[in-house]
Structure formats: C-alpha cells, structure tokens
Amino acid sequence: MSTKPSYLILGGLGFIGRNLFLHLLQNANKIRIVDKQLPLTVYLTKQHMNALQNIQTVQADLNRQEGIIKAFEGIEQNKEEKWIVINCAAETKYGLSPEVQQMCITLQDLI
C-alpha cells in the first residue's frame, strides 16, 4: 500500500481543477478526475494533456444522481486506500432557470 493519498477531483477539467491536478500529480498515488466535459473539448495546454496520461478521467454530469454514482464507482472497494475528495465542480453559466439552479444545489449536497 502506498503512503501517498489518492485524489478524486470533481470538476477536474475546470480552471481550478486542471491546475490542482498538475500540482498534486507528484505527490499522489492515484488521481481520478470527474467532469461533464471531455478533455479534448476544454482547450487544455500541452502540459495538462501530458499529465492526463497518468490520470484516470471519468465523464459524468454531477448534476445527476447517476453521475455521482459513476464518479465514486470502484473507490469504496479498497478500504485500505486513502482517498481525498476535492469538489471543484460548479455551474457557472449565467441565466439558468430557477429549477435548474435548485437541481444543481440539491445534488451537490449529496457529494
């Protein structure tokens, strides 16, 4: 068992998440990032793209219950491995309907 922690970064392809995984990469056993976007669609730098070769990426919409389940799949199986969960996921679009905003708030509370 590694003494280094493993990290699950929710919203890992956003501005904060992508710079966070670069920072954590040297001192992590594993990194898994979860984002609703695909890496090829978010204009990552070469440095970020190279780092992603050593990182597990999961595409999931954390505004949906199934996305939350997908994000955590497999982590609970290994009780000896220590995971640190960092939530960088956020909905930043202006003008969302009140119903959509409420859905995002409610499901984020489940994480």
Stockholm file with secondary structure:
# STOCKHOLM 1.0

chainA/1-111         MSTKPSYLILGGLGFIGRNLFLHLLQNANKIRIVDKQLPLTVYLTKQHMNALQNIQTVQADLNRQEGIIKAFEGIEQNKEEKWIVINCAAETKYGLSPEVQQMCITLQDLI
#=GR chainA/1-111 SS CCSSCEEEEETTTSHHHHHHHHHHGGGCSCEEEEESSCGGGTTCCHHHHHHGGGSEEEECCTTSHHHHHHHHTTGGGCTTSCEEEEECCCCCCTTCCHHHHHHHHHHHTTC
#=GC SS_cons         CCSSCEEEEETTTSHHHHHHHHHHGGGCSCEEEEESSCGGGTTCCHHHHHHGGGSEEEECCTTSHHHHHHHHTTGGGCTTSCEEEEECCCCCCTTCCHHHHHHHHHHHTTC
//
